[in-house]
Amino acid sequence: MNYKTSNPEENKKIVSEFLEKLLPKEDIATVVGLYGDLGSGKTTFTKSLAKFLGVEGVVISPTFVIEKIYSLENKPFKHLIHIDAYRIEKSEEMLNLGWQKIVSDKENLIVVEWPERISDILPEHIKIKFDHITENERAIEIFE
């Protein structure tokens, strides 16, 4: 699916439509990889996703802490796990942070910014590609 967005309301609509179709996998965590350059909209997308899932408070990219885990109530998933792999140099670093445990839990929704940095340990996942069109406009392509 291809979208263009130029404001937060359009972004929220895209996230809402995406979440309506998203169901937990039967055997492992549901993983969503967010691909795109710095400032292309990955974190903005994740913030909207977190809000729709009922996460309260400020959601920021976990660039320096690598991962943030949010508990979800009355949702198809029990946890939203937001990972920013930008600072990861080797996939082994994610393994040391408990990657195998979180990815094996089918009740987890894992959103990974910069998934190409850990591509060798990522299971089959939903790919979302973000591109700059103009200063305020973004293209979003979802591969399910």
KATA-V23146 format. One record per backbone hydrogen bond with DSSP energy under -0.5 kcal/mol. CO is the residue of the C=O (numbers start at 1). NH is the residue of the N-H. Records with the same first field share a line. If there is no record, write none. Layout:
BEGIN
CO->NH + NH
END
This chain:
BEGIN
1->142
3->140
5->138
7->11
8->12
9->13
10->14
11->15
12->16
13->17
14->18
15->19
16->20
17->21
18->21 + 22
19->22
21->23
29->31
30->110
31->126
32->34 + 112
33->35 + 128
34->114
35->130
37->40
41->45
42->46
43->47
44->48
45->49
46->50
47->51
48->52
49->53
50->55
51->54
58->60
61->63
62->66
65->67
66->84
68->82
70->80
78->72
79->81 + 109
80->70 + 82
81->83 + 111
82->68
83->85 + 113
85->88
90->93 + 94
91->94 + 95
92->96
93->97
94->97 + 99
95->98
98->102
99->103
100->104
101->105
102->105
103->29
104->106
105->108
107->78 + 79
108->30 + 110
109->81 + 111
110->32 + 112
111->83 + 113
112->34 + 115
113->85
114->117
115->118
116->119
118->121 + 122
126->33
127->143
128->35
129->141
131->139
134->133
137->133 + 134
138->5
139->131
140->3
141->129 + 143
142->144
143->127
END
